[in-house]
Amino acid sequence: MTRQRPPRRHRIYRSLVDDSSRWDDFCLRPGDIVVSTAYKCGSTWTQSLCALLVFQSETWPAPLATLSSWVDRRGESVQTMLARYEAQDHRRLIKTHTPLDGLPYDEHVSYVVCGRDPRDAFLSMLDHGQNLKEEALQTLVREAGLDGLPPLPRDPDEFFALWLTRGTEEWTCEGFPFGPFFHQFNSFWAYRHLHNVFFLHYADMLNDLRAEMQRLAHFLQVPLDETTCARLVDAASIEHFRHNASQYAPDTHLDNWKRDRDFFRKARCGEWKEVFSAEILSLYERVSGELLAPELKEWLEHGRQSGHGANAT
């Protein structure tokens, strides 16, 4: 049997919001935890679970936005972001939306992926855009070197069709204008056998948060007794995040949001059934069937209850 080569960073991803070349001078440390999700797939929730486990407490050295900054995000200087991470002397929690082929790989670093039904994630991204301040959007446009935003459909069906059929890079064919989605999960799925790659799913966390926290603690090799687990699970609820939005919402240090609390407004679970037409859902089935292995498609749509997926037990 031919041994698979380890992951290798060989691509740069750029979109309106992010630029993965910001990883060029980032130095990983043994023990680092890299949380890499596609957008609106539970990155904030996953980061928070990791922080709760690392610190064994609801009290952290800083709000999540600066404790676990988004490395790739435009709008803050690379030097400021790097200096913040370099100053941390605890086990670091690092946020990214970059696929694995655009990330530095280290076998001594933990990579945590969180999945979500693509249809839910897309609708959640539309909500996300509604909560973004106009001045924050214009900063992103300027830093991306654009004259303005590309024209985007207002109709959800039309926008979803565009997202499904147009890429943001020459090697991707979906995800416009936010960045690759299916490709994000494909890049990690190919290495799901590695000891330092771990998969969570949004639906599983909704269904049994305690079990998912225990699985994550085992992967991160963090001791977790029953009393501590119960306390941390309470602190990891969406309702707790909503009531403490300034502590948990991303990018609050950049003053991005009209309301921090609205970042946790709703989960959009299954609402796609009432939003998209049968024709567009048929397009989704065709595209996702072409771009995803059957097991990965099932896992993205249903989580561990599908019986598929890495780390399924």
C-alpha positions in Angstrom: 0.0 0.0 0.0 1.3 3.4 -0.9 1.5 5.8 2.1 -0.4 9.0 1.5 1.8 12.1 1.7 1.0 14.6 4.5 -1.0 17.7 3.7 0.9 20.5 2.0 0.2 24.1 1.7 0.2 24.9 -2.0 -2.6 27.4 -2.6 -3.6 30.9 -1.7 -7.2 31.8 -1.2 -8.5 35.3 -1.6 -12.0 36.7 -1.4 -13.8 39.9 -0.4 -13.3 39.1 3.3 -10.1 37.0 3.6 -6.6 36.4 2.3 -4.8 33.3 3.2 -1.4 34.7 2.4 -1.7 36.2 5.9 -0.5 32.7 7.0 2.9 33.3 5.4 4.6 34.5 8.6 2.5 32.6 11.1 4.6 30.2 13.2 2.6 27.3 14.6 3.5 25.8 18.0 3.1 22.3 19.2 -0.2 22.0 20.9 -1.9 24.7 18.8 -5.5 24.1 17.9 -6.5 25.3 14.4 -10.3 25.6 14.0 -11.0 25.5 10.3 -14.6 25.6 9.1 -16.4 26.8 6.1 -18.3 30.0 6.8 -21.4 29.8 9.0 -20.6 26.2 10.0 -20.2 26.7 13.7 -16.7 28.1 13.9 -17.6 30.4 16.8 -19.3 27.6 18.6 -16.3 25.3 18.0 -13.8 27.9 19.1 -15.8 28.4 22.3 -15.9 24.7 23.1 -12.1 24.5 22.6 -11.6 27.6 24.8 -13.8 26.2 27.6 -11.8 23.0 27.5 -8.4 24.6 27.4 -9.1 27.0 30.3 -11.5 24.7 32.1 -13.5 27.8 32.8 -16.0 30.3 31.4 -13.5 33.0 32.2 -10.8 33.5 29.5 -7.8 35.9 29.2 -9.7 37.9 26.5 -12.9 37.9 24.5 -13.1 35.2 21.8 -12.5 37.8 19.0 -9.0 38.5 20.3 -8.3 35.3 22.1 -8.9 33.4 18.8 -8.6 35.9 16.0 -9.4 35.0 12.4 -6.0 34.8 10.8 -7.1 35.3 7.2 -9.5 38.2 7.7 -8.9 41.5 6.0 -9.5 44.7 8.1 -6.7 44.4 10.6 -3.0 44.5 9.9 -1.2 41.2 9.7 1.4 42.5 12.2 -1.3 43.3 14.8 -2.8 39.8 14.4 0.6 38.0 14.5 1.7 40.0 17.6 -1.5 39.1 19.4 -0.9 35.4 18.8 2.8 35.6 19.6 2.1 37.2 23.0 -0.1 34.3 24.1 1.6 31.8 26.4 -1.3 29.4 26.7 -2.4 26.7 24.3 -3.5 28.8 21.3 -6.9 28.6 19.5 -6.5 29.7 15.9 -9.5 30.5 13.6 -9.5 30.2 9.9 -11.8 29.6 7.0 -9.1 28.4 4.7 -9.1 24.9 3.2 -6.4 22.5 4.3 -4.5 22.9 1.0 -4.0 26.6 1.9 -2.9 26.0 5.5 0.5 25.1 7.0 0.4 21.6 8.3 2.1 20.3 11.5 1.6 16.9 12.9 1.9 18.3 16.4 -1.0 20.7 15.9 -4.7 19.8 16.2 -7.0 20.6 13.4 -10.7 20.8 14.3 -13.4 20.9 11.5 -17.1 21.6 12.0 -19.6 20.7 9.4 -23.2 21.9 8.7 -25.9 21.3 6.1 -24.8 23.6 3.2 -28.4 24.8 2.7 -28.6 26.0 6.3 -25.1 27.6 6.1 -26.0 29.6 3.0 -29.2 31.0 4.6 -27.2 31.8 7.8 -24.7 33.7 5.6 -27.4 35.9 4.3 -28.4 36.8 7.8 -24.8 37.4 8.6 -24.5 40.0 5.8 -27.6 41.8 7.0 -25.9 42.4 10.4 -22.6 43.7 9.0 -22.1 47.5 9.3 -21.8 49.4 6.0 -18.5 51.0 7.0 -17.1 47.5 7.8 -18.2 46.3 4.4 -16.6 49.3 2.7 -13.3 48.6 4.5 -13.3 45.0 3.2 -14.0 46.3 -0.4 -11.2 48.8 -0.2 -8.7 46.2 1.2 -9.6 43.7 -1.4 -8.7 46.3 -4.1 -12.3 46.4 -5.5 -14.1 49.3 -6.9 -17.3 48.1 -5.3 -19.3 45.0 -4.5 -20.2 42.7 -7.4 -23.9 42.8 -8.2 -25.6 40.0 -6.2 -29.1 38.6 -6.6 -31.7 39.6 -4.0 -33.8 36.5 -4.7 -32.6 33.6 -2.5 -33.1 31.1 -5.3 -31.0 33.1 -7.7 -28.3 33.8 -5.2 -28.2 30.1 -4.1 -27.9 29.1 -7.8 -25.0 31.5 -8.2 -23.3 30.2 -5.1 -23.6 26.6 -6.3 -22.2 27.2 -9.7 -19.5 29.8 -9.6 -16.2 29.6 -7.8 -14.0 32.1 -6.2 -10.7 30.6 -7.4 -9.7 29.1 -10.7 -9.6 25.6 -9.1 -13.0 25.9 -7.4 -16.5 25.9 -9.0 -18.7 26.9 -6.1 -18.9 29.3 -3.2 -19.0 32.7 -4.9 -18.7 35.4 -3.5 -17.8 34.1 0.0 -15.2 31.5 -0.7 -15.2 27.7 -1.3 -17.6 25.6 0.7 -17.7 22.1 -0.7 -13.9 22.3 -1.5 -13.3 23.3 2.2 -14.7 20.0 3.4 -13.2 17.9 0.6 -9.7 19.2 1.5 -10.0 17.9 5.1 -12.0 14.8 4.2 -9.1 13.4 2.2 -7.1 13.4 5.4 -9.7 12.3 7.9 -7.6 9.3 8.9 -4.9 11.5 10.4 -4.6 11.4 14.2 -4.6 15.2 14.5 -7.7 15.9 12.3 -11.1 15.9 14.1 -14.6 16.4 12.9 -17.6 18.0 14.7 -21.0 18.8 13.2 -23.4 21.6 14.0 -26.4 19.2 14.2 -24.6 16.9 16.6 -23.8 19.8 18.9 -27.5 20.8 18.8 -28.6 17.3 19.5 -26.2 16.3 22.3 -23.7 19.0 23.3 -22.4 17.1 26.2 -21.4 14.1 24.1 -19.7 16.3 21.5 -17.8 18.2 24.2 -16.6 14.9 25.7 -15.5 13.7 22.2 -13.6 16.9 21.7 -12.0 16.8 25.1 -10.8 13.3 24.4 -9.3 14.4 21.0 -7.6 17.4 22.6 -6.4 15.2 25.5 -8.0 17.5 28.1 -9.2 15.8 31.3 -12.9 16.4 31.8 -14.8 15.1 34.9 -18.6 15.1 35.0 -19.0 18.1 37.3 -16.7 20.3 35.1 -18.4 18.9 31.9 -21.8 19.9 33.2 -20.6 23.4 34.0 -18.9 23.9 30.7 -21.8 22.5 28.7 -24.1 25.2 30.3 -21.6 27.9 29.2 -21.5 26.5 25.7 -25.2 26.9 24.9 -26.3 29.3 22.2 -28.5 31.0 24.7 -25.5 31.8 26.9 -23.7 33.1 23.8 -26.6 35.3 23.0 -26.7 36.8 26.5 -23.0 37.4 26.5 -22.5 38.4 22.8 -19.7 40.8 23.4 -17.6 38.0 24.9 -18.4 35.4 22.2 -19.2 37.1 18.9 -16.4 37.2 16.3 -14.6 40.4 15.2 -16.1 42.6 17.9 -12.7 44.3 18.3 -13.2 45.5 14.7 -16.7 46.9 15.4 -18.2 44.9 12.6 -21.8 44.3 13.8 -24.9 46.4 14.0 -25.7 44.3 17.0 -23.3 41.7 18.5 -26.3 39.8 19.8 -27.8 39.3 16.4 -24.8 37.2 15.4 -26.5 34.5 17.4 -30.0 35.4 16.3 -31.2 32.1 14.9 -29.8 28.7 13.8 -31.7 28.4 10.5 -32.0 24.6 10.9 -34.1 23.2 8.1 -35.6 26.5 7.0 -34.3 25.9 3.5 -37.3 23.6 3.0 -39.5 26.6 3.1 -37.2 29.1 1.2 -35.9 27.4 -1.9 -37.9 26.2 -4.9 -38.0 22.6 -6.0 -36.0 23.5 -9.1 -33.1 25.1 -7.0 -33.1 22.2 -4.6 -32.8 19.8 -7.6 -29.8 21.9 -8.7 -28.3 21.6 -5.2 -28.7 17.8 -5.3 -27.0 17.6 -8.7 -24.1 19.9 -7.7 -23.5 18.4 -4.3 -23.7 14.9 -5.7 -21.0 15.8 -8.3 -18.6 17.6 -5.9 -18.9 15.5 -2.7 -18.4 11.8 -2.0 -21.7 10.2 -1.0 -20.5 9.6 2.6 -19.3 13.2 2.9 -22.6 14.6 1.5 -24.6 12.5 4.0 -22.4 13.6 6.9 -22.6 17.3 5.9 -26.4 17.1 5.7 -27.1 15.0 8.8 -24.0 14.8 11.0 -23.0 11.6 12.9 -26.6 10.2 12.7 -25.9 9.6 9.0 -23.6 6.8 10.1 -20.8 8.3 8.0 -18.1 10.8 8.8 -14.7 10.8 10.4 -14.5 10.3 14.2 -18.0 8.8 13.9 -17.8 7.0 17.3 
